Amino acid sequence: MPLTQLLILALIQGITEFLPVSSSGHLILLPILTGMQDQGLAIDVAVHVGTLGAVLLYFRADVKDAVTGLPRLLTGHMDTPGARLAFLLIVATIPVIIAGFALKVLGIDEMLRSTAVIGWAMLVFGLVLWWADRTGPEEKTDADWSLKDAIVMGLWQAVALIPGTSRSGITITAARMLGYTRTDGAKLAMLMSIPTILASGALLSLDVLTGEDAVSVKDALIGAAFAFVAALLALTLMMRLLRSVSFTPYVIYRVILGVILLWIAYS
């Protein structure tokens, strides 16, 4: 794969993975709108690994708590904050795994990869995020995360299987509706991305192993490295800005892009 295209893909994945603007939608649109060759599943896996590394590093303290609490959870105990966090993350991930498996088996996932679908999802769910951010109270922190809220956010996360929705965007929307502060809602959404990216990466890896999609180790490493750097910078910037700025700038971007995509799709 040409180095320029590889870098563009890695940067797009890295920047958009954790911003509420849909990374999958941008990656699908790139070959559609530019005529570039499809990057293939192997590169998708590589850039997902890169973004996973970024969120693991940024939230390393919470990740450490969840990992150290996992053995307690496996023995049937939730008597530590880490075990409780690990349990809630697992619960929140179940809906998207079930929904993703169903869409893949039924072949619906490929049907959703269209400019029109992405355009409508960008526009509609962007406005929903704006509404939730404007009307949702800010009375809960990540320490208040409950089983009920994990289930609700997990169900909303499954909606992100529609390209253009944005996994982070829809989970942040759910968090704001449930009354979490902007920063803590975003934090929970990012932590939820860890098992979700692991699950989707594992599924993509199976497709790579059973298919004919080959890529050089060098290309994979370059893609992962640039996606890691871009994701870490984007994540750091967003979390800092949320202390003083709402999600409105991302909504404006989504609405503009959505309108443009719908114009392209129906013209």
C-alpha positions as CSV (number, residue, x, y, z in Angstrom):
1,M,0.0,0.0,0.0
2,P,1.3,3.5,-0.8
3,L,2.8,5.2,2.2
4,T,0.7,8.3,1.8
5,Q,-2.5,6.4,1.8
6,L,-1.4,4.3,4.8
7,L,-0.6,7.5,6.8
8,I,-3.9,9.1,5.9
9,L,-5.8,6.0,7.0
10,A,-3.9,5.8,10.3
11,L,-4.4,9.5,11.0
12,I,-8.1,9.3,10.2
13,Q,-8.6,6.3,12.4
14,G,-6.5,7.7,15.3
15,I,-8.1,11.1,15.3
16,T,-11.7,10.0,14.8
17,E,-11.8,6.8,17.0
18,F,-12.4,8.7,20.3
19,L,-13.9,11.9,19.0
20,P,-17.7,11.7,18.6
21,V,-17.5,11.9,14.8
22,S,-17.4,8.2,13.7
23,S,-14.1,6.6,12.7
24,S,-15.8,3.7,10.8
25,G,-17.8,6.2,8.8
26,H,-14.7,8.2,7.8
27,L,-12.7,5.0,6.9
28,I,-15.6,3.7,4.7
29,L,-16.0,7.1,3.0
30,L,-12.3,7.5,2.2
31,P,-12.1,5.0,-0.7
32,I,-15.7,5.9,-1.8
33,L,-15.0,9.6,-2.1
34,T,-11.3,9.5,-3.2
35,G,-11.1,6.4,-5.4
36,M,-8.3,5.0,-3.2
37,Q,-8.2,1.3,-2.9
38,D,-9.9,-0.2,0.1
39,Q,-7.4,-0.6,2.9
40,G,-8.4,-4.2,3.7
41,L,-9.0,-5.9,7.0
42,A,-5.4,-6.3,7.9
43,I,-4.8,-2.6,8.0
44,D,-8.1,-2.1,9.9
45,V,-6.7,-4.5,12.6
46,A,-3.4,-2.6,12.7
47,V,-4.9,0.8,13.2
48,H,-7.4,-0.6,15.8
49,V,-4.4,-1.9,17.7
50,G,-2.8,1.5,17.6
51,T,-5.9,3.3,19.0
52,L,-6.3,0.6,21.6
53,G,-2.8,1.3,22.8
54,A,-3.6,5.0,23.1
55,V,-6.7,4.6,25.3
56,L,-4.9,2.0,27.5
57,L,-2.0,4.5,28.1
58,Y,-4.3,7.5,28.7
59,F,-6.5,5.7,31.2
60,R,-3.7,3.4,32.6
61,A,-4.7,3.9,36.2
62,D,-8.3,2.7,35.6
63,V,-7.2,-0.1,33.3
64,K,-4.8,-1.3,36.0
65,D,-7.7,-1.3,38.5
66,A,-9.9,-3.3,36.2
67,V,-7.2,-5.8,35.3
68,T,-6.2,-6.4,38.9
69,G,-9.8,-6.7,39.9
70,L,-10.6,-9.3,37.2
71,P,-9.2,-12.3,39.3
72,R,-11.5,-11.3,42.1
73,L,-14.4,-11.1,39.7
74,L,-13.7,-14.5,38.3
75,T,-13.9,-16.0,41.8
76,G,-17.4,-14.4,42.2
77,H,-16.4,-11.4,44.3
78,M,-17.0,-7.8,43.5
79,D,-15.7,-6.3,46.7
80,T,-13.1,-4.0,45.2
81,P,-13.5,-1.0,42.8
82,G,-11.4,-2.8,40.2
83,A,-13.6,-5.9,40.2
84,R,-16.7,-3.8,40.0
85,L,-15.3,-1.8,37.1
86,A,-14.3,-5.0,35.2
87,F,-17.8,-6.4,35.7
88,L,-19.6,-3.3,34.5
89,L,-17.3,-3.1,31.4
90,I,-18.1,-6.7,30.5
91,V,-21.8,-6.1,31.0
92,A,-21.7,-2.9,28.8
93,T,-19.9,-4.8,26.0
94,I,-22.3,-7.7,25.7
95,P,-25.0,-5.9,23.6
96,V,-22.6,-4.7,20.9
97,I,-21.0,-8.2,20.6
98,I,-24.4,-9.8,20.2
99,A,-25.7,-7.2,17.8
100,G,-22.4,-7.2,15.8
101,F,-22.5,-11.0,15.5
102,A,-26.1,-10.9,14.3
103,L,-25.5,-8.2,11.7
104,K,-22.5,-10.1,10.4
105,V,-24.3,-13.5,10.1
106,L,-27.3,-11.8,8.4
107,G,-25.0,-9.9,6.1
108,I,-26.6,-6.6,7.1
109,D,-23.3,-5.0,8.0
110,E,-22.3,-4.7,4.4
111,M,-25.6,-3.3,3.4
112,L,-25.1,-0.4,5.9
113,R,-21.8,0.7,4.3
114,S,-23.3,3.4,2.0
115,T,-22.9,7.1,1.7
116,A,-26.6,7.7,2.4
117,V,-26.6,5.7,5.6
118,I,-23.4,7.4,6.9
119,G,-24.8,10.8,6.0
120,W,-28.1,10.2,7.9
121,A,-26.3,8.7,10.9
122,M,-23.9,11.7,11.0
123,L,-26.7,14.2,10.9
124,V,-29.3,12.5,13.1
125,F,-27.1,11.2,15.9
126,G,-25.1,14.4,15.9
127,L,-28.3,16.4,16.7
128,V,-29.2,13.8,19.4
129,L,-25.8,14.4,21.0
130,W,-26.4,18.1,20.9
131,W,-29.8,17.7,22.5
132,A,-28.5,15.3,25.2
133,D,-25.5,17.6,26.0
134,R,-27.8,20.7,26.3
135,T,-30.5,19.1,28.4
136,G,-28.7,16.4,30.4
137,P,-28.0,17.2,34.0
138,E,-24.4,17.0,35.3
139,E,-24.9,15.3,38.6
140,K,-23.1,12.0,38.3
141,T,-19.4,11.0,38.1
142,D,-17.7,7.8,37.0
143,A,-17.9,6.6,40.6
144,D,-21.7,6.5,40.3
145,W,-21.6,4.1,37.4
146,S,-24.2,1.4,38.2
147,L,-25.3,-1.9,36.6
148,K,-28.4,-0.2,35.2
149,D,-26.4,2.6,33.6
150,A,-23.9,0.1,32.2
151,I,-26.7,-1.8,30.5
152,V,-28.3,1.4,29.1
153,M,-24.9,2.6,27.8
154,G,-24.2,-0.8,26.4
155,L,-27.4,-0.9,24.5
156,W,-26.7,2.5,23.0
157,Q,-23.2,1.5,22.1
158,A,-24.7,-1.3,19.9
159,V,-26.4,1.4,17.8
160,A,-22.9,2.5,16.8
161,L,-22.7,-0.5,14.5
162,I,-24.6,1.7,12.0
163,P,-21.7,3.4,10.2
164,G,-21.6,7.1,10.8
165,T,-23.1,6.9,14.3
166,S,-19.8,7.0,16.3
167,R,-19.3,4.6,19.1
168,S,-17.9,7.2,21.4
169,G,-20.5,9.7,20.3
170,I,-23.5,7.5,21.1
171,T,-22.1,6.3,24.4
172,I,-21.4,9.9,25.5
173,T,-24.9,10.8,24.4
174,A,-26.3,8.0,26.6
175,A,-24.0,9.1,29.5
176,R,-25.2,12.7,29.3
177,M,-28.9,11.6,29.2
178,L,-28.2,9.6,32.3
179,G,-26.8,12.7,34.1
180,Y,-23.1,12.2,33.9
181,T,-20.8,15.2,33.6
182,R,-19.1,15.8,30.2
183,T,-15.7,14.6,31.4
184,D,-16.9,11.6,33.3
185,G,-19.3,10.6,30.6
186,A,-16.5,10.7,28.1
187,K,-14.2,8.8,30.4
188,L,-16.8,6.0,30.8
189,A,-17.3,6.0,27.0
190,M,-13.5,5.6,26.4
191,L,-13.2,2.8,29.0
192,M,-16.1,1.0,27.3
193,S,-14.1,1.3,24.0
194,I,-11.4,-1.0,25.4
195,P,-13.3,-4.4,25.4
196,T,-15.2,-3.3,22.3
197,I,-12.1,-2.6,20.3
198,L,-10.6,-5.9,21.6
199,A,-13.7,-7.8,20.4
200,S,-13.9,-6.1,17.0
201,G,-10.2,-6.5,16.5
202,A,-10.4,-10.2,17.3
203,L,-13.3,-10.6,14.8
204,L,-11.4,-8.8,12.1
205,S,-8.3,-10.9,12.9
206,L,-10.3,-14.0,12.3
207,D,-11.5,-12.7,8.9
208,V,-7.9,-11.9,8.0
209,L,-6.7,-15.4,8.9
210,T,-9.5,-17.1,7.0
211,G,-9.3,-14.7,4.0
212,E,-6.7,-13.7,1.4
213,D,-6.1,-10.2,2.7
214,A,-2.3,-10.0,3.1
215,V,-0.3,-7.0,4.2
216,S,3.4,-6.5,5.0
217,V,4.5,-6.3,8.6
218,K,6.1,-3.0,7.9
219,D,2.8,-1.5,6.7
220,A,0.9,-2.8,9.7
221,L,3.5,-1.4,12.1
222,I,3.5,2.0,10.4
223,G,-0.3,2.1,10.5
224,A,-0.5,1.1,14.2
225,A,2.2,3.6,15.2
226,F,0.7,6.6,13.5
227,A,-2.8,5.6,14.7
228,F,-1.5,5.4,18.2
229,V,0.1,8.8,18.2
230,A,-2.9,10.5,16.5
231,A,-5.4,8.8,18.9
232,L,-3.4,9.8,22.0
233,L,-3.2,13.4,20.9
234,A,-6.9,13.6,19.9
235,L,-8.0,11.9,23.2
236,T,-5.8,14.2,25.3
237,L,-7.0,17.3,23.5
238,M,-10.7,16.3,23.8
239,M,-10.6,15.4,27.5
240,R,-8.9,18.8,28.3
241,L,-11.3,20.8,26.2
242,L,-14.3,19.2,27.8
243,R,-13.5,21.0,31.0
244,S,-14.6,24.2,29.4
245,V,-16.1,23.4,26.0
246,S,-19.3,21.5,25.1
247,F,-19.7,18.9,22.4
248,T,-21.2,21.5,20.1
249,P,-18.1,21.9,17.8
250,Y,-18.3,18.2,17.1
251,V,-22.0,18.4,16.4
252,I,-21.5,21.3,13.9
253,Y,-18.9,19.2,12.1
254,R,-21.2,16.2,12.0
255,V,-24.1,18.2,10.7
256,I,-22.1,19.8,7.9
257,L,-20.5,16.5,6.9
258,G,-23.9,14.8,7.1
259,V,-25.5,17.3,4.8
260,I,-22.7,17.1,2.3
261,L,-22.9,13.3,2.2
262,L,-26.6,13.3,1.8
263,W,-26.2,15.8,-1.1
264,I,-23.7,13.4,-2.7
265,A,-25.8,10.4,-2.1
266,Y,-29.0,11.8,-3.6
267,S,-27.7,14.1,-6.3
